[in-house]
Amino acid sequence: MTPQKYGLLATAIAVGLLTAYINPSLPANGVLAGIKSIPNAIAQKPDLPFPLDGKPVYVRQGDRWQEALLVGYAWNSQSGVRYDVKYTQSGSTEKGVGVDRIKSLNSAQKQGIATTVYDVSSQAGIQQMLNAHNDWRKRTGVSAVTWSPQLATVAQQWATKLLKENRFEHRKNSRYGENLASASGQQLSPGRVVKMWGDEVSDYNYASNTCKPGKMCGHYTQIVWRSTKQVGCGMARGNGREVWVCNYDPPGNFRGQKPY
């Protein structure tokens, strides 16, 4: 059996054929858009309490529970299994975390510990998606976007179609801006999706209004595009894969124009 690969894929629509923004294929190592994937499945002991399957867990830090990913583990006969965890919010890594400090996502949700949602089907998910967008917009001094149910419907229809047909491409002749993200072997949240897009800021040169050679930055520029007023997003998940779509109105990424 071929080992499961954990990959992230993202692309942003470029109104006016902004040639710096390309739609690449997923490379063999499962890494794209500056986001490193979780390592391929490791040979695991049968009694491993929490598998390295790319799903979020919650880890206790003092009196708080934080969302994290399991990125490795060690085992010995004295201390048993100890995990290396990467915290979602801070990006920091902690080694040697005992199983007594870890809860699975299902357990955390049942106990009311989980504060993150993993889709946009609820008001909580919508608010997290909005907050994530507006955090990036605030940094550039542009006004906040609001949620559009109409755009969300359009985005959901496209996400569902892409998942069903196992495709990953932009809707043709759309009147809206569009950001896409796809993941396999992982479970994303609104915050993680927008962070993946927004982190492209490091590959964007405002002075020249270009991306670094070989890099993408169109997701970021669409997020912070000054004239964009509304956003609506959808997500489809199934068979170990998920597709996220956000649509923007008015659209951004016009050739020759800066985002702000």
C-alpha positions as CSV (number, residue, x, y, z in Angstrom):
1,M,0.0,0.0,0.0
2,T,1.3,3.4,-0.9
3,P,1.9,5.6,2.2
4,Q,-0.6,8.4,2.7
5,K,0.8,11.8,1.7
6,Y,-0.4,14.9,3.5
7,G,-0.7,17.8,1.1
8,L,-1.9,21.4,0.9
9,L,-2.8,23.1,-2.3
10,A,-3.9,26.6,-2.9
11,T,-4.5,29.0,-5.8
12,A,-5.9,32.5,-6.2
13,I,-7.8,33.8,-9.2
14,A,-6.1,36.7,-11.0
15,V,-8.5,39.1,-12.6
16,G,-7.0,40.5,-15.8
17,L,-4.5,37.6,-16.2
18,L,-2.0,38.6,-13.5
19,T,0.7,36.3,-14.8
20,A,2.6,36.1,-11.5
21,Y,-0.2,34.1,-10.0
22,I,-0.1,30.6,-11.3
23,N,-2.0,27.4,-10.6
24,P,0.7,24.8,-10.0
25,S,0.3,21.1,-9.6
26,L,0.9,19.4,-6.3
27,P,4.6,18.4,-6.1
28,A,5.6,14.9,-5.1
29,N,6.7,15.9,-1.6
30,G,3.2,17.3,-0.8
31,V,4.5,20.9,-0.1
32,L,3.1,24.0,-1.8
33,A,2.6,27.7,-1.3
34,G,5.2,27.9,1.5
35,I,3.2,25.5,3.7
36,K,5.0,22.4,4.8
37,S,2.8,19.3,5.0
38,I,2.8,16.9,7.9
39,P,5.3,14.1,7.3
40,N,4.2,11.0,5.6
41,A,2.9,8.2,7.8
42,I,5.6,6.9,10.1
43,A,5.9,3.2,11.1
44,Q,3.9,3.3,14.3
45,K,3.6,1.0,17.2
46,P,0.2,-0.8,17.4
47,D,-0.5,0.8,20.8
48,L,0.2,4.4,19.7
49,P,-2.5,6.4,21.6
50,F,-2.9,9.2,19.0
51,P,-2.1,8.5,15.3
52,L,-0.1,11.0,13.2
53,D,-3.0,11.4,10.8
54,G,-3.0,15.1,10.3
55,K,-6.1,15.7,12.4
56,P,-6.0,18.5,15.0
57,V,-5.8,17.6,18.7
58,Y,-6.1,19.7,21.9
59,V,-3.1,20.0,24.2
60,R,-3.3,21.3,27.8
61,Q,-1.0,24.3,28.5
62,G,-1.4,25.3,32.1
63,D,-5.1,25.8,32.6
64,R,-5.9,26.2,28.9
65,W,-6.4,23.8,26.0
66,Q,-4.7,24.8,22.7
67,E,-5.3,23.4,19.2
68,A,-2.2,21.6,17.9
69,L,-1.0,19.1,15.4
70,L,1.0,16.0,16.3
71,V,4.3,16.1,14.2
72,G,6.3,13.3,15.8
73,Y,6.8,11.0,18.7
74,A,9.3,9.1,20.7
75,W,8.9,6.0,22.9
76,N,10.8,4.2,25.6
77,S,9.9,1.6,28.2
78,Q,10.1,4.1,31.1
79,S,8.2,7.1,29.9
80,G,6.1,5.5,27.2
81,V,5.0,7.6,24.2
82,R,5.9,11.3,24.1
83,Y,4.7,13.5,21.3
84,D,6.1,16.5,19.5
85,V,3.3,19.0,19.0
86,K,3.0,22.1,16.9
87,Y,0.5,24.7,18.2
88,T,-1.8,26.1,15.6
89,Q,-2.1,29.6,16.9
90,S,1.5,30.4,17.8
91,G,3.3,28.1,15.4
92,S,5.6,27.0,18.1
93,T,6.6,23.4,18.7
94,E,6.8,21.6,22.1
95,K,8.6,18.2,22.4
96,G,8.0,15.4,24.9
97,V,4.3,16.0,25.6
98,G,2.7,13.2,27.5
99,V,-0.6,11.6,26.5
100,D,-2.3,12.9,29.7
101,R,-2.1,16.4,28.2
102,I,-3.7,15.5,24.8
103,K,-7.3,15.1,23.8
104,S,-8.5,14.0,20.4
105,L,-10.6,16.4,18.4
106,N,-13.8,14.3,19.0
107,S,-13.2,14.1,22.7
108,A,-12.4,17.9,22.9
109,Q,-15.6,18.7,21.1
110,K,-17.7,16.5,23.3
111,Q,-16.3,18.0,26.4
112,G,-16.7,21.6,25.2
113,I,-13.0,22.2,25.1
114,A,-12.6,22.7,21.4
115,T,-13.0,26.4,20.4
116,T,-12.2,26.0,16.7
117,V,-14.7,24.8,14.1
118,Y,-13.6,23.1,10.9
119,D,-16.2,24.3,8.4
120,V,-18.3,27.3,7.6
121,S,-21.7,25.7,8.1
122,S,-22.3,27.4,11.4
123,Q,-22.3,31.0,12.6
124,A,-19.2,30.2,14.6
125,G,-17.4,29.0,11.5
126,I,-18.5,32.1,9.5
127,Q,-17.3,34.4,12.3
128,Q,-13.9,32.7,12.4
129,M,-13.6,33.0,8.6
130,L,-14.5,36.7,8.8
131,N,-12.2,37.4,11.7
132,A,-9.3,35.7,9.9
133,H,-9.8,37.8,6.8
134,N,-10.2,41.1,8.7
135,D,-7.2,40.5,10.9
136,W,-5.1,40.6,7.7
137,R,-7.0,43.6,6.3
138,K,-6.5,45.5,9.6
139,R,-2.7,45.2,9.2
140,T,-2.8,47.1,5.9
141,G,-5.3,49.7,7.1
142,V,-8.2,48.7,4.8
143,S,-11.8,48.4,5.9
144,A,-13.3,45.1,7.1
145,V,-15.2,42.8,4.8
146,T,-18.7,41.5,5.6
147,W,-20.2,38.1,5.0
148,S,-22.3,37.5,1.9
149,P,-24.7,34.6,2.0
150,Q,-25.0,34.9,-1.8
151,L,-21.2,34.5,-2.3
152,A,-21.2,31.7,0.2
153,T,-23.8,29.8,-1.9
154,V,-21.7,30.3,-5.0
155,A,-18.5,29.2,-3.2
156,Q,-20.2,26.1,-1.7
157,Q,-21.6,25.0,-5.0
158,W,-18.1,25.1,-6.5
159,A,-16.4,23.4,-3.6
160,T,-18.9,20.6,-3.8
161,K,-18.4,20.2,-7.5
162,L,-14.6,20.2,-7.2
163,L,-14.6,17.5,-4.5
164,K,-17.2,15.3,-6.3
165,E,-15.2,15.5,-9.6
166,N,-11.8,15.3,-7.9
167,R,-10.7,18.6,-9.6
168,F,-9.0,21.7,-8.4
169,E,-9.4,24.7,-10.6
170,H,-11.1,28.1,-10.7
171,R,-14.6,28.7,-11.9
172,K,-14.4,30.0,-15.5
173,N,-15.8,33.5,-16.4
174,S,-16.7,34.3,-12.8
175,R,-17.5,37.8,-11.9
176,Y,-16.0,37.4,-8.4
177,G,-12.5,37.1,-7.0
178,E,-11.7,33.6,-5.8
179,N,-9.3,31.9,-3.5
180,L,-9.0,28.1,-3.4
181,A,-7.4,25.6,-1.0
182,S,-7.3,21.9,-0.8
183,A,-5.9,19.4,1.7
184,S,-5.6,15.7,1.9
185,G,-5.0,13.7,5.1
186,Q,-5.5,16.8,7.1
187,Q,-8.5,18.7,8.6
188,L,-8.3,22.5,8.2
189,S,-10.2,25.3,9.9
190,P,-11.2,28.7,8.6
191,G,-8.3,30.2,10.5
192,R,-5.7,27.8,9.1
193,V,-7.0,28.3,5.5
194,V,-6.8,32.1,5.7
195,K,-3.4,31.9,7.4
196,M,-2.1,29.7,4.6
197,W,-3.2,32.4,2.1
198,G,-2.2,35.4,4.2
199,D,1.3,34.0,4.9
200,E,2.1,34.7,1.2
201,V,2.7,38.3,2.4
202,S,6.4,37.3,2.8
203,D,6.5,36.6,-1.0
204,Y,4.9,39.9,-2.0
205,N,6.9,43.0,-2.8
206,Y,4.6,46.1,-2.4
207,A,7.0,48.5,-4.1
208,S,7.1,46.5,-7.4
209,N,3.7,44.9,-6.9
210,T,5.1,41.5,-7.8
211,C,5.5,38.1,-6.2
212,K,9.0,36.7,-5.6
213,P,10.1,34.6,-8.6
214,G,8.5,31.2,-8.5
215,K,6.2,32.1,-5.6
216,M,2.5,32.9,-5.3
217,C,1.1,35.9,-3.5
218,G,-2.3,36.3,-5.1
219,H,-4.3,34.8,-2.2
220,Y,-2.8,37.4,0.1
221,T,-3.4,40.4,-2.2
222,Q,-7.1,39.3,-2.7
223,I,-7.6,39.1,1.0
224,V,-6.3,42.6,1.5
225,W,-7.7,44.2,-1.7
226,R,-9.0,47.6,-0.7
227,S,-12.1,47.7,-2.8
228,T,-13.3,44.3,-1.8
229,K,-16.3,44.6,0.5
230,Q,-17.8,41.2,0.8
231,V,-16.6,37.6,1.2
232,G,-18.5,34.3,1.2
233,C,-16.9,30.8,1.5
234,G,-17.8,27.2,1.2
235,M,-16.1,23.9,2.1
236,A,-16.6,20.3,1.0
237,R,-15.0,17.3,2.7
238,G,-15.0,13.6,1.9
239,N,-12.8,10.5,1.2
240,G,-9.9,12.0,3.1
241,R,-9.9,15.3,1.0
242,E,-11.3,18.7,1.5
243,V,-11.7,21.7,-0.7
244,W,-12.2,25.3,0.4
245,V,-13.5,28.2,-1.8
246,C,-13.8,31.8,-0.9
247,N,-15.4,34.3,-3.3
248,Y,-14.9,38.1,-3.1
249,D,-16.9,41.1,-4.4
250,P,-15.8,43.4,-5.8
251,P,-12.9,41.2,-7.1
252,G,-9.3,42.0,-6.6
253,N,-6.0,41.2,-8.3
254,F,-6.4,43.6,-11.3
255,R,-3.3,43.8,-13.3
256,G,-1.3,47.0,-12.8
257,Q,-3.1,47.9,-9.5
258,K,-1.8,47.6,-6.0
259,P,-4.1,46.0,-3.4
260,Y,-4.0,49.0,-1.0
